[in-house]
Amino acid sequence: MAKKTDQKTLDLIKEVKRRKEEISKIEKPNWITNCSFGYIEGNVAGRTNIHVEASVKNLIGMAAFLMDKERTYATAAAAMEVDAPLFTWDGFSVSDWVADIKARINKVQIASKKKSLETLEGRLNAIISPELRAELELEAIAGELG
């Protein structure tokens, strides 16, 4: 029974580690736009720095605004019976803006994910058997030695 529990614990520890690595990647996104968003294209006043916006609602609102602009642009182009160039907002495509907004939302939500993973890791460490703890420590030492 202990072996089965150890294997399950080990699998869960690996999953926690995998999720921590995902969070690490999210914490350092590769921004595509200049992250300076405004509801009036080209206007420097009233802009929002996506890097510091903490409201998920506001970020979703920005994405919705851009998606709506792109959709109505395509509708207008069709009504004019023309092949319109790619719709951009302040020099960036909607997909670029959406990618950056999504990256920021992920960063905003990281804090709660990190706390949850730390709690799970603590609980897993509390139930780990002495044998498995020794095995993990040996693997860590072996990894450090090369």
N, C-alpha and C positions, 0 to 999 in steps of 0.2 A: 504494500500500500504506500509506503514511504517513497518508493521509486516513482510511482505514478504521480504522486503529489509533487515530487521534485521536478519531474518533467513538465508538469503543468505550470509550476512556478517559474521554471526556466523559460518556457515559451512566453509567459506573461512579461517577464523581465525584458526579453528581447523585443517584445511589442512596445513596451514603454520606451526603450532605447530608440527604436525606429521612429516613434512619434516625436521624441525629443530632437532627433536629427531633422525631421520635417520642420519643426518649429524653428530650428536654427537657420534653415534656408529661408523661411518666411521673414525672419528678422532682418535679413539683408537682401531686400528685393532689388532687382535691376530695373530702375525706373525708365520708362520709355519717353514720357512727355516731360515738360518742364515743371509739372505738378502745380502750376499756378492757374487755377480754374476761375473763370468768371462767366456769369450768365449773359453778359453782353460781350460779344466777340471783339477783341482788340482794345477793349477798355481796361486801363490799368487800375482804376479805382474799383473797390468792392470785390477784389479777387480773394480767393481762398487758397491757402497753401495746403495741398492734399497731404503733405508730409506731417502736418500737425493737427489736421482735422480729426477729432475724436468721436464725433457723432456718426454712428452708422446710418442713422436716418438721413442726415445731410449728405453723406456720401452716396447713398442709394438715390437720393433726389438728384444729385449731379448726373449720375448714370442715366436715370430716367429722362432727364432733360435732354441729354445728348442723343439718346436713342430715339426720342420723339422728334428731335430736329432732323436726324438722319432719315427717319421714316417719312416725314412731311416733305423733305427735300426730294426724295425719290418719287413721291406722289406728284409733286409739282412738276418735276422733270417729265414724268409720264404724261401729265395733262398738257404740257407744252410740246409733247411729241419730239423730245430731243434726248440724245444720249448725253447725260450730264457727267461731268468729271466726278471723281471720288469726293464725297462730302468730307470736309475736314472742319475742325473747330480750333481756332488759334494755331493752325498749322499742323495739327495732329489728327489722325483718323479716330473715329469713335471707338474702334476696337483697341487702339492704343490707350485712350483715356480710360476705357472700361477696365483694361488690364491693370493700370495703375491704381484705379479706385478699388478694385478687388484686392490688390496687394495691400493697400492701406487698411481695408476692412479686416483682412487676415491679421495684420499687425495689431490692430485695436483689440481683436479677440484673443490674442496670444496670452495675455495675462491670466485669464481664467483657465485657458488650456494648460498653461504651465503649472498653475496651482493644483489643478486636478491631477496632473501627471506626478507631481511631487507627493501628493497624498497617496496615490496608488503605489508609487515606489516605496514609500515608507511602510505601507501595509504589506507589500511583498517581502521586504527585508525582515519584517517582524515574524513572518511564517516560514522563512527559509530554513531548511534543516542544516545542522552543523556540517554534514557531509557535503551538501551542495555549496555551502558558503566556502568551505575549504577548496572545493574544486574550482569555483569561480575565482578565488584568490590566486590559485596556482595558474590558471589561464591568464590572469592579469599580469602576474609576474613574468610568465613566459613571453607574453606579448611585449613587455618592457625590455626584456633581455634581447629580443630580436628575432 
